[in-house]
Amino acid sequence: MTAIPLQTSVTGSGPGIVLAHGATGSIEHNFGAIIPALALAHTVVASDYPDDDTQLTLDGLADALVAAAVAADVPTFTILGFSLGAAVAVRAAVRHPDRVRALVLAAGFAEADNRARLIAQIWQDSLDRHDYDTFARISLLAGFGAEFVNNLPAGTIDESRGQIAANIPGGALQQASLVENADITADLVHVEVPTLIVNATRDLLIDPANSRELAAGIRGAEYAEIEAGHVLMLEQPEQWWATVDDFLIRHRL
């Protein structure tokens, strides 16, 4: 299997943290706000998925993230996985139990449900047609909670649509395809590290039932809720950071 190329940055010093971002996202968009805080006490290994048409698999991404950390002299680490990144994180923990010390899985899923699959298909269809405005519209509708979107001024909606349409990662099509096909259901019972499930309770992209399924399937998993849509780190940044920080401190990670 050909290695999946990643663009990796390393920040800070201390125990390792590996970041796994969501589909059609990036390290900056999903984790940029908390990297400075994480780096105060950790070595943060942050890898963006390929920005081209590289074929993606869960095994390939999991192995690539682990390899990037090891190459950065971070032999063991906690993985923070968001959305699709949560599935990648679980697969990495199962394939590399000697490397992964703990997991934080935010707005994740074991297998895409019908709604998530339909949204992933709309993403792929709009990207195939170079219809970036439709991609941006569905991303706003599904990516944020209804109350959050409805409270945005009209001008902000238009501005956000434009920003999303202009900043679609090059590998977004392949990432959306992986959302549609990923399945870690059988992996859950094999996760043997401390795990925190963070459920975005107003999520319209990955239904909150999916986080509850992860919590039920991973033995001993801790569970927390944040009242936010899918992109919880933008809607509730302070609560998101406090939840992650508390877990890391309590488990001495």
C-alpha positions in Angstrom: 0.0 0.0 0.0 1.4 3.4 -1.0 1.9 5.7 1.9 -0.6 8.6 2.1 1.4 12.0 2.0 0.6 14.4 4.8 1.6 18.0 5.4 2.7 18.1 9.1 3.6 20.8 11.5 5.0 20.2 15.0 4.4 22.7 17.9 5.4 22.8 21.5 7.1 20.3 23.8 6.0 17.6 26.2 3.7 14.6 25.9 2.5 13.9 22.4 -0.9 15.1 20.9 -1.8 14.0 17.4 -4.6 15.9 15.7 -7.0 14.2 13.1 -9.2 16.7 11.3 -12.6 16.2 9.8 -13.7 15.7 6.1 -13.5 18.8 4.0 -11.8 20.5 6.9 -8.2 21.2 7.9 -6.0 21.4 10.9 -6.4 25.2 11.0 -10.2 25.2 10.7 -10.8 22.3 13.1 -8.0 22.8 15.7 -6.3 26.1 15.1 -7.9 27.8 18.1 -6.7 25.3 20.6 -3.2 24.4 19.2 -1.5 27.3 21.1 -3.1 26.1 24.4 -2.2 22.5 23.8 1.3 23.4 22.9 2.0 25.0 26.2 2.4 21.5 27.8 2.4 19.1 24.8 4.2 18.4 21.5 1.4 18.8 19.0 1.7 16.9 15.7 -0.8 18.4 13.3 -1.2 16.8 9.9 -3.4 17.9 7.0 -4.7 15.2 4.7 -3.6 15.3 1.1 -4.8 18.3 -0.9 -5.0 16.4 -4.2 -6.9 13.3 -5.6 -4.9 10.8 -3.5 -7.1 7.8 -2.7 -7.9 7.7 1.0 -8.6 4.8 3.3 -9.0 4.6 7.1 -6.0 2.3 7.4 -3.9 4.5 5.2 -4.7 7.7 7.1 -4.3 6.0 10.5 -0.9 4.7 9.5 0.2 8.0 8.0 -0.8 10.0 11.1 1.2 7.6 13.3 4.2 7.6 11.0 4.2 11.4 11.0 4.3 11.5 14.8 7.0 8.9 15.0 9.0 10.8 12.4 8.7 13.9 14.6 10.2 12.0 17.5 6.9 11.6 19.2 6.7 7.8 19.8 3.5 7.8 21.9 0.6 10.2 22.0 -3.0 11.0 22.5 -5.1 11.5 19.4 -7.8 14.2 19.2 -10.1 13.2 16.4 -12.9 15.3 15.0 -15.8 13.9 12.9 -14.1 11.7 10.2 -10.9 12.2 12.3 -12.6 10.3 15.1 -12.9 7.2 12.9 -9.3 7.6 11.8 -8.3 7.9 15.5 -10.0 4.8 16.5 -8.5 2.8 13.6 -5.0 4.2 14.6 -5.6 3.0 18.2 -6.5 -0.5 17.1 -3.7 -0.8 14.5 -1.0 0.8 16.7 -1.8 0.0 20.3 1.8 0.5 21.3 1.7 4.1 20.1 -1.7 5.5 21.1 -2.2 6.4 24.8 -5.7 7.9 24.7 -8.4 9.2 22.5 -10.7 12.2 22.4 -13.4 11.7 19.8 -15.6 14.7 19.0 -18.7 14.7 16.9 -17.7 11.3 15.6 -19.3 8.2 14.1 -18.7 4.5 13.8 -20.5 4.3 10.4 -22.2 7.1 8.6 -26.0 7.0 9.0 -28.4 7.8 6.1 -28.3 11.5 6.6 -24.6 11.8 6.8 -24.2 9.6 3.7 -26.7 11.8 1.8 -24.8 15.0 2.8 -21.5 13.4 1.8 -23.0 12.5 -1.6 -24.2 16.1 -2.1 -20.7 17.3 -1.3 -19.2 15.0 -3.8 -21.8 15.9 -6.5 -21.3 19.6 -6.0 -17.5 19.2 -6.1 -17.7 17.1 -9.3 -19.7 19.9 -10.9 -17.4 22.7 -9.5 -20.5 24.0 -7.9 -18.8 25.5 -4.8 -21.6 27.7 -3.7 -23.9 24.6 -3.3 -21.1 23.0 -1.3 -20.8 26.0 0.9 -24.6 26.2 1.5 -24.9 22.6 2.5 -21.8 23.0 4.7 -23.4 25.9 6.5 -26.7 24.2 6.9 -25.3 20.9 8.2 -22.1 22.1 9.9 -23.7 24.5 12.4 -26.6 24.3 14.8 -30.0 25.7 13.6 -30.0 28.4 16.3 -26.5 29.4 15.5 -27.2 29.8 11.8 -30.5 31.6 12.3 -28.9 34.2 14.6 -26.2 35.1 12.1 -26.8 38.5 10.3 -27.6 38.1 6.6 -24.3 39.7 5.6 -22.4 37.2 7.7 -24.2 34.3 6.0 -23.1 35.6 2.6 -19.6 36.2 3.8 -19.3 32.8 5.3 -20.6 31.2 2.1 -18.0 33.0 0.2 -15.2 32.0 2.6 -16.2 28.3 2.6 -16.5 28.2 -1.2 -13.1 29.9 -1.7 -11.3 27.6 0.8 -12.3 24.1 0.0 -9.4 21.8 0.5 -8.0 20.1 -2.6 -8.7 16.6 -1.2 -12.3 17.4 -0.1 -13.8 15.0 -2.7 -11.8 12.0 -1.5 -12.5 12.9 2.2 -16.3 13.1 1.5 -16.1 9.7 -0.2 -14.4 8.2 2.9 -17.2 9.6 5.1 -19.7 7.7 3.0 -17.8 4.4 3.2 -15.9 4.4 6.6 -16.9 1.8 9.1 -15.2 1.3 12.5 -18.0 -0.6 14.2 -16.0 -3.7 14.6 -13.0 -1.7 16.0 -14.8 -0.3 19.0 -14.5 -3.4 21.2 -10.7 -3.4 20.6 -10.1 0.1 21.9 -8.2 -0.3 25.2 -7.0 3.2 26.1 -8.7 6.0 28.0 -11.3 7.5 25.7 -13.5 10.6 25.9 -16.5 11.0 23.6 -17.6 14.6 23.1 -21.1 14.8 21.7 -22.3 18.0 19.9 -25.9 17.8 20.9 -27.2 20.2 18.1 -25.3 18.4 15.3 -27.2 18.3 12.0 -24.4 16.6 10.1 -23.4 13.7 12.4 -26.5 12.9 14.4 -25.8 13.0 18.2 -26.9 9.3 18.4 -23.6 8.5 16.7 -21.5 9.7 19.6 -23.7 7.8 22.0 -23.1 4.7 20.0 -19.3 5.3 20.2 -19.6 5.7 24.0 -21.6 2.5 24.3 -19.2 0.5 22.1 -15.9 1.5 23.7 -15.4 -0.1 27.1 -15.0 2.4 29.9 -15.4 5.4 27.6 -16.1 8.8 29.2 -18.9 10.9 27.7 -19.4 14.7 27.6 -22.0 16.9 25.8 -21.6 20.3 24.4 -24.6 22.2 23.2 -23.4 23.1 19.7 -23.7 22.1 16.1 -21.1 19.9 14.3 -18.4 22.5 14.2 -18.5 22.7 18.0 -15.1 24.4 18.3 -16.4 27.5 16.6 -19.8 27.6 18.3 -18.5 26.8 21.9 -14.7 27.3 21.8 -14.3 27.8 25.6 -16.3 24.7 26.6 -14.5 22.6 23.9 -11.1 23.6 25.3 -12.2 23.1 28.9 -13.5 19.6 28.1 -10.3 18.5 26.4 -8.0 20.1 29.0 -9.9 18.5 31.9 -9.5 15.0 30.3 -5.8 15.5 29.6 -5.1 16.7 33.1 -7.1 14.0 34.9 -5.4 11.2 32.9 -1.9 12.9 33.1 -1.6 12.9 29.4 
